[in-house]
Amino acid sequence: MYFLATTAIERFWDKKKQILFLQEGCYRFSKRNRDINYKIMPSVFSNKEKIHQCLHEVEQTTEKILEAMVPVFNNLHEVNYGKRYWRIIIGRWLNDYIFAVYDRYYSIVHALEIDPNLESIVLDESCYIVPKDFTETLNYLSDDFYNLQIYSQIFKFIGKNFPSKKLVYQIENEGINHNTIRIENKILRKSDTLIMNMSYFSEMVDLMLINKCHFPIESHWIKEFILPDFNICKQTRQKMKLNIKAENQFEDFIISQIFNNMPVAYIEGYRYIEKKYQEHPVYSTIPRGILSAVSYNADAVFNQWAATCAENGTKLIAVAHSVAGSTYSDFEEHEKKICDRFYAAGLITHKDNNKVKVLPSPKFCARIEFEKLENLSDILFISSNIKRYQGPFSWLITLSPNEYSNNQQIFWETLSPNLKKCVRVRLYARDWGQDCEKRWKSFAPDVILESWEILLAARMQKSKVIVCDNFQTTFTEALLFNKPAILYFDYKKYINFLHPEAVKCFDELHFVGILYDNPASAAQLLNRSYLEIDEWWNDNARQSARKNACKVFTGYLKEGVDQWVKELDCLFDDKKEDSKKISYEKHENIQYENLQEYLNGLSGEKIAILGINKIAQYMAQFISQLCHKKIVGIIDENVENFGKYLSGVNINSFQEIMKENPDLIIIADLPSGRIQELYLKKYIPATVKIINPARDLPEPIFRELLNTVFGEHFGRVTIKNG
């Protein structure tokens, strides 16, 4: 008779008996040098048929329960919203929770099939915890305590009255911080604004979109709200009942526990969140559109605001934040259901959903290749990780942690001794109790493990070659940066989860020797080609395969920003601004090599800079040195004041300069050119040309201007490689 250990918490083991570990993650690598009689049960996702079955059953159960929840929540919160509203708020949590419980439930079922008389120890009910929101649920589902709670609930439901123990929950914090803010631009707050939050566009692309699109745009990187502690109202939760009939015992268990485990954000915290977004400087408005790459999948305040906005006609737009390839992504499937438009990355076709359009990935818009550095030697090995407790489908779901680590060991042991000295390993940001560092040190005691203090893109640039042990965004970034890269990844195992276009691309990468289906072959390639890796990488066939992979997986194009501008203008074409009063200086059919050639090619001999700060002064100085045209002054925010920042300019009146120079060229400064341009409409004649750099300059020339004006004088905004 086995003793079933459901988690890695040893207080809940009986080491005197033969232990059956419910999964490999229950017996941590760092604890294995012990005299314990044990057996590890295989995963319920041991083959692709079971994965497909799981995805199908989880989706069916999720839809059934969501439908039944609508009247329950409307009654609880005294509102009258439809299924879409509640899907936006609780849909992602519901799907991931049911998926996780599916894994835990059928693992218990499988264990009882192995030994119907097994024993175990459960968590005392007085110690149960409730997550605050979806983000906290994800953290809980990755640690031991919450999983012990779920297993204990399952045992009780199926009638197994095992002895219990008490345990106080301790937060497992690995130092991941999601509370960063990137851009706060509150100038344009109007009801016809498109608000972008965590769009994954770079700062430069944000600036170009704001200036080129024919409607107001705000771009933010608003941190996720940390909710306060709430008192759990057990009485309220006990009254919440689903009017639904379970079709099997698993669904019966879900229905019995769904409200006990539901985050407080959806029950006790609903009104608090409502007040929170109503008071927020961004979320207090009902905008024309909302665009995000990640916020629909996490932030409770954002989602409740977005749900309310959708009820009032706001268009919800989601963009892919990862590379294309897989036919299934739990977060993308959720976004497709809740949003009016989903923008997928790459050149993958999506014939089954008219909401989906393909555009270049926001994360890779306007990316440029690395500047080539000499005398590089590092082999940067970029690793991923596998959660100890299974979550929604990922590339690594059919690999156990031991198999994944063993592949890394095979790569290391196949590598030549001289090359081992060049290896730098970048572990995944979160360990999830897998003891990844100790695993590496067990077979490579002298290997250098790097921290995340150095930005990954910067580290990639300073490496000679990059090795990835799974298909991830980082590998695609290396291809975009045109950095020698090698991937070992047995993609044929996942053939049923890949788009046909992705399979064809993987076949090509495999044929030219960039992709390998095993770690030994990847290491052997390095042994042969390390010294001539650049020559190997620049082979015509490999470069062709690289470029094709960039297009297939990210949709990367040099005109990517213009494609986004065209698409967004089309999406919101009912309210395009009237631009007849302004003559825009554009040269769409002329190619300019650099900024100097562009400026000299402009019709007109006099230039004024439109701006209100030192940036305008630096632009004036820079442009005056670069071209033969005369800088006649700087227009400040009061418009009437003209030239007071520029020595040698005696003109005091903006109206005066307009009369004397009807063919004047006005160049707006970089950060707020669009705002000032709109303000100027009522002052300038139609003959005056306004150039808005972020909108009107060809992208390479705009980069040159940004690098020169910002980089040289401020050192705080540059075109970043990656």
N, C-alpha and C positions, 0 to 999 in steps of 0.2 A: 504494500500500500504506500502510495506516494504522499508526501506533504507538498502542497502546491504553494509556491512562493510567487505572489502576483506582482510584487514590486521589488526594488532594491533596498527597501527599509528592513534591516536585519532583525530588528525587534519583532518583526512579524514572520520570522522563520522559526522552524523547529529543526535545528541542526543535528539533532540526534537521529532523525529519520532521513530516508532517501528523499532528496528534494527534486521536485519537478518544477523547473523555472518556466513560467508561462511564456517567456520570450527571452531572447538573448540579453536585452537591456536590463533584465532583473538581476543579472550577475555581472556587476561592473568589472571592467578589465583590471582596474587597480586593486580589486579585492580577490583576485583569482588564485593567488599563491597560497591556497589553503587545502587542508585535507578534508574536503567535503564530498560526499557521495551525491552526485547530482546528474540530471539529464535536462537538456533544454528542448522545449517543445518547438517544432517548426511553426513559422508564421502561417496564418490563415490565408495570406496572399502569396502562396507559394507558386502559383501559376496564373497565367493571364486570363484563363477562364473565370477564376474566382474574382479577379479584379473587375472584370466586366460585370459579373453578377452583383458584386458589391455596389458598383456605381449605379447600376440600374435600380436596385432595391432601395438604395439611399435616396435617389432622386424621387422615386415613387412615394416613399414614406414622407419625405420633406414636403412635397406638394400637397399631400393629403392633410398633413398636420397644419401647414400654413393656412390652408383654406378654412380649417376648423377654428384657427386662432383669431381670425378677423372679428367675428362677433364677440369673442371673449374679451379682446383688448378694447374694442369700441365701448363695450359695456363698462369695463373697469375704469377707463379714462374719460367716459362720458363724451365721446366723439363719434363721428360717423364717416370713417375713412374706408377706402376699398383695399383690395388685396395688394395692389402695387405699393401703396403707402407703407403697409406693414412689412412687405417684402424688403423694401429699402432699409427699414430699421432693423429687422430681426432676421432677414433671410440668410445672410452670410453666416451668422452665428448658428442658426438652425441647421444648415447643411453640414457645417463642420462638426457640430456637436453630435448629430446623428451618425455621421461617418465614424467618429471616434468611438461612440458607444457600440456601433456595429462591430468594429474590430474587437473591443473588449468583451462584448457579449458572446460572440462566436468563438473567441479564444477559450472562454470558460466552457462553452458547450463541447469544444474539441477536447479539452482536458478531462472532462467527465466521461467522454467516450473512451479515453485511454485508461482511466481508472475511475469507475463510478463511486468508489469508496474513499476517494482521496480526502485529505484533511487540509484545513487552512486556518488562518487567523484573520479576522476582519477588524475594521476600524469602528470604534464606538460611535453611534449616531450623534452623540452630544458634541463630537469634534468636527462634524461636517462643516464645510465652508461653501460660500456662494460667491462667484466672481462678480466684479463690479460691471464689467462690460465685455465686449468680444475680445479685445486685446488681452485682458487679464485671463479670459478663458483659454486663449492660445497658450499663454504662459503656464497656466495650471495643467493643461493637457500634456505638457512636455515634462512635468516633474512627477515625482513619486507619490506625493501625498494625495493629490486630487484623483489620480488613477486608482490608488488604494480605496478611496471613497467610492468610486464608480464600481469597482469590483465588489466591494462590500454590499452596495445596493443591489447588484445582480444576484449575489448569493442569497440575500434575504428574499428577493422576489421569487427565486426558484425553489425556496423552502429549505435551504441549507443553513442550519442554525449553528454556525461555527462560533467558537469563543472569540471575544472581542477584547481589544486593548484601546486605551486612550493615547492620543498623541497630539501635541500642540503644533499647529502649522507654522513653519518658518519660511519666509520668503526666500526663494532662490533667485538671486540677482547676479547676473553676469556682466553688469555694467553697460548694457546696451541703452543708448539714449536716443529717443526719437523726438526730443522736444526742441528741435532747432527751427529757427525762422530764417528764411532767406530773403524774401522781398516783401516789403510793405509799401504799397503804392495806393494811397487813399484819395488821390486827386479827383478821380472821375466818377465818384459814387453817384450812379444814376440807375434807374430801373431798366434801362436798355443795355446795361453792361454785361459782358461775359466775365464771370469770375473764375479764374483758374487757381486751383489749390493743389500743390504737389503734382504739377503736371509732368514733371521730369524733363521739361524743356530747360536748356541752359539759360543763364542770365542773358547772354547775348541774343539767343533766339527769342526769349521773352520780349526783349527790347524791340527786336525787329517786328514781331507780331503786333505789339502795341502800336507801333508807328505805321505799319503797312495796312492793317485791316481797317475797313470802313465803319467801324463801330468801336465804342469804348471797351477796353480790356483792362482788367486788373490781374496781376499775377502775385500769388502769395505762397508762402511756405509756412502755413500756420500749424503750430504744434498741436498734438492731440491733447485734449483736456484730461487732466487727472481728476476723476470724480472723488468727492469726499466719501467717508464711510456713512452708510445708511443702516438704520435698524431694519432687520429683515422681519417683515410682517407675515408670520407663518399662517395666521388666520386668513389673511387675504389670499395667500397662495393656495391654501387648502380649498377655498371656495371656487377657485378657477378650475373649471372642468371642460374638457373637450367633448363635444357631441359627435363622437366618431367611433366606429367599430374597428377594432384591431383585426387584421387578417392573419396574424401569426403571433407567436409568443414574444418575438423581438419587438414588434410594434406595441404590443401590450405593455412591455416594460418601459418603452419610450414614453407612452402616454401616462403611465403611472408616476414617472419621475420628472417629466419635462419642466414643470413649474417649480419643483424643488431645486433644480439646478440652474434655472434661468437667471441670467445676470440682473442685478438690481436696476441697471439702466433702463430696462424695459418695463419694470413694475414700480418699485418704490422711487426710482429716480427720474421717471418720465417727465413730471412737471418741473423738476429742478432743471433738467436739460432744456426744456422749452423756454424757461426764463433765461437760461444761460445764453442761448443763441439769440434771443430777442434783444439782449443787452450788448451783444458783441458788435464791434464797429464794422465788421464785414458781414456777419451772418444776420444782421438785423434788417437787411433789405431783401426784396424778392427780385433777383436779377433776371436778365433775359436768358442767360444760360449759365450752367455750372460745368466745368471741365476738370477732371482729375484722373490721375493714373493709379492712385492707391487709396484715397480717402474713403471711397465707397465701401472699402473692405475692412475698415477698422474704426474710425473715429465716431463715437456715439453721438456727439453733438453735431458734427458735420452731417451725419446721415439723417438725423431728425429734422435738421434745417432743410436738407435737400429734399426730403419727403414732403415737407410742407410747401416748399417752392414748386415741386412738381404738381401738387394739387392746384397751384395757382398759375399754371401754364409755363413754368420755366422748363427749358430743354435741358435734360441731363445728358452729359457727354462723358464717356469713359474712353481712355486711351490705354493701349497695352503698355505695361511697364517692363515686360520681359520679351525675349526673342521669340520668334515664331517657330513652329515645328510640330509641337504636340497637338493631337486632336482633342485633348481634354485638359482643362485648367479650371479648378474649382472657382477661383476668384473671377476669371474671365466669364465663365458660364453665368455667375451671379450678375455681373455687370451687364451682360447682354440682355438679361431678363428685366433689369430695372431701368435701363437707360433708353433714351430716344435714339441715340447713335453710339455705336462702339467702333473705334478705329483700331483695327488690328495692324500689327507690324508685318513687314516682309511682303513677299509676293505669293502668299498662300491664298488659295481661293476659298471662299466661304459661300457656297451656293445655297446652303440651307437656311440662311438668315439674311433678310433684306435690311436689317438694322446695321449690319456689319459692312464697313468699308475699309479698304487697305490703304494706308499711308505710311510714309517713313516713320520709324519709331522715334518718339520725342526725345528719348535718351540719346539718340545717335544723330539727330539733326545737326548739321553744321560741324560735325566732327572732322578733324583733319589728321593726316598722318603724322607720326612722330618725326621730329627732327632727328636725323641720324647722328648718333654719338659714336665716337671711336673708342677702341680698346675696351670693349665690354667683355665680361667673362661670366656673369651670373646666369645660372639656370634657375628661373623662378618657377617653382612647382606650386600651383594654386589648387588647393583642395576644397572639397565641400564637406558635408557631414550628414548624418542620418539621425533623426530623432529616435530616442529609445522607445518612445511610445508612438505608434503609428498615427499619422495625420492624413489629410487628403492626398490623393495620388501625386507622386513625384517621380522623377527619373530613377531614383534609387530605391524605389519601393520593393523591388524584387531582389535586392541585394541585402544581405544581413550585414551588420557592422563588422563582423569578423571577415566576411568575404571582401568587403570594401578595403579594410585595413590590409588584408593579405595581398590584394592587388598592388597596394602601395609598396609593400615589402618586396614583391617580385620585381617591380620597377627598380627599386633601390639596389637590389642584389644583382640585377643584370647590368647595371650601369658600371662603367669602368672606374677603377680607383681614382684616377686623376679627375674625372668628371664629378665624382661624389664631392670633391672639395669645392666645387663651384655651385652646388645646389643650395638654394635658399627656399624654405618651405613656408608658404603663407596658409596657415590653418583657417578654417571657417571662423567667423566672428563669434559664434556661440558653440560651446562644447556639448551642451545638453547631457552632461554626465557620461559622455562616451570616452573620456580620458584620452583624447586624441594625441596630446603631447606625450603622454606616457607610452602610448602605442608606438609612436614614431621612435622614441628613445629606446624602446625594447629591441629594435632591430637596426637602428642607426644612431648609436649613442652620441656621435660627434656632429650630427646634422645641425645646421643652423635654422632655428625656428623664428620667424620674424613676427613682430607685433603689428597691430593695425595703426600704430602712431604715424607711420608713413602712408600717405595716400597711395592707393593701389595704382592709379594711373601713372603717378610719378615713379613708382617702383618698377612698373612694367617698362617704362621708357629706358630705365637704366639697366635693363637686363639684356643679355645676349639672345636668349631664347626663352619662350614661355611654354610650360607643360601643364595641361589641364587633365584631370582624371575623371571628368564627367562633362556632359554637354551643358554649359551654363552661359550666362550673359558675358562673363569675363572672357571666355574663349572667343566669342564673336567680337568683343571689343579689341582683342589682339589682332583679329583679322582686319578690322576697320583701321586700326593704327598702322597696319602693314608691318607688324612686328613678327618675326619668325615664331611660329606657334605649332605645337604638336598636341593632339588630342588622342587619348585612348578611351574608347567608349564602344561597347558592343551594341551598336544601334540596332542590329538585327533582332535582338531580344525584344525590342520595343516596336517592331514593325507594325503591329496592330494599333499602336497609339500615335503613329506618325502620319502627317499629311503626305500624299504621294510626291509633292514637290520637294519636301524635306528629305525623303528617302533617296530621290534622285540626286540631290545635292550631297548627301552623305556618301553615296556611291562614288561620286566624282572626287570628293576629298579623300576617300579611301584609295581610289585608283592612283592619285598623284602622290600619295605617301604623307599626307598631313594628318589623316585619321587612321588609327589602328584599333583593332578589336580586342587587343590584349596588351597588358603593360610591358611584357618582355620585348615585343616588337618595337614599341615606342622607344624603349631604352636602347635597343640595338641601333636604331636609326641615329640617335645622338652619338653613340660610340663611333659610327662611321662618318658622320657629317658635321660634327660640332665645330671643327676648325674652319670649315668652309660653309658655315650655316647660312651666311648671307647669299653666297652664290647658289646654294641649294634652294633657298627660299625664292630667289628672283627668277628661277626657271619659268619660262613662259607658260607652261601647262599649269604649274602651281599658282602662279599669279592669276591666271584665268579662273581657276577653281576658287581662289580666295575672293575675287571680285564677285563672282556669281553667288557665293555663300553670303556675302555681305548684303546683296540685294534680296536673296531669298529669305534670310532670317531677320533682317531689319528694314528692308526696303530703302536702304541708304541710296540717296541721290544727291548730287551737288545742289540741285534745285529743290531740295526738300522743304526749305522754309517757304519758298514761293508756292509750293503745292499746298502747304497748310494754310497759307493766306487765302489762296483761291478757294479752298474747301470751306473755310470758316465764313468767308464773305458770301459764298453760295448758300450756306446753311442759314445765315441770318440776312438774306438779301431783301427782306421786306422793309428794311429801314436804313438803307444806305444813305450816308450823309451827302449833302449837296456840295460838290467840290467845284462848281462852275466858276466861283469867284476867284479861284486860285489857279495860276498857271504853273503846273508842275514841270520841272526840268527833268525829263527822262530820256535815256538813250538805250532803248531796249534792243535795237538792232546793230549797235556799234560796240565793238569789243575794245576795252581799254586795258593796257598792261598794268598801269599803276595809278595812284591817286593824282600825281602830278599831271599826267597826260589827260586824266578826266577833267581836272579843273581848268586846264588850258583850253580844253575843247568846248567849254561852256560859252554860249553866246552872251555877250555883255562884258564890260571891262571893269565894273565896280562891284564889290562884294561887301555886304554887311553881315555881321554875325548876330544871330538872335539868341540871347541867353541872359542869365542873371547872376552868374558866378564866375569863379576863376577858370572853369572849364572853357567858357566862351573866350576869355582872354588868351588862354593857351592855344585855342583853335585859331584865333585871329593871328597870333604870332607865327604859328606853324604854317598856315595857309599863305601868309604874306611872303614867307621865305621859299615856298614851294612853287608858286606860279607867278606869272607876270602881271596879274590883275591887282588892282588897288583895293586895299581894305579901307573903307571910308568910315567905319565906326561899328559900335556894338549897341544893339537895342536892348534896353533893360525892361524889367517887368512893367514899368509905368508907361512904356511905349514912347511918351513924349521925350523922355531923356534918351539922348543919343550921343555916343562917342565919349562919354565922360571917363570910361575906363581905359581909353587908348591914348597914349601920348602923341602929340602932333596932330590931333584931330580937333578942329575948332568948331565943327558944326554942332549946334546945341539943340536943334529941333528935328524930330523925326519927320514932321510934316514938310519941313524945309527940304530935307534930303529926298523926300518922295517927289517933290516938284522938280528938283534939279536932275534927278536920275530916274526917269520912268522905266528904264531897262535894267534897273538894279537887280542884282542876284542876292537873295537872302538865304543864308545857310543856318539852319537851326542847330542849337547845341545838342549834345547827344542824349542826356537823360530825359529831358522833358520837351523835346522839340515839338511833338504833336500838340501838347497842351498850349504852348505859346503860339503855335501856328494858328490854331483855332481862335485864339484871342485876337490875333492880328487881322482876321478877316474883314472886320468893319473899318480898318484903317487904310488898307493898301489898295491901289488900283489893280485892275486885272492884268496890266502889262508886267507887273513885278513878278519875278519868278521866286518861288520858295523851294529850297532843297531841304528835305528832311533826310539826313544821312541814313538812318536806320531803315527808311522806306525806299529811298530813291537810288542810293548808291549800289552798284553791283557788290555782291557779298564779299569777294576778295578785297575790294577797295575799302569797303566798310571795316573789314578786319584791320587793314593797314591803319586807318584813321584811329580806331579804338586803341590799337597797340601803341601808336605814337602819342596821342594826346593823353590817354589815361596812364599807360604804362610808364612813360618817361617822367611825367610830372607828378603823378600820385602814387604809382607803384601798388595800386590796390585793385585795379580791374585790368585783367589781361585776357587774351584769348588762350584758354587753358588747353593743353594737349590732353584731351579726355575729360 
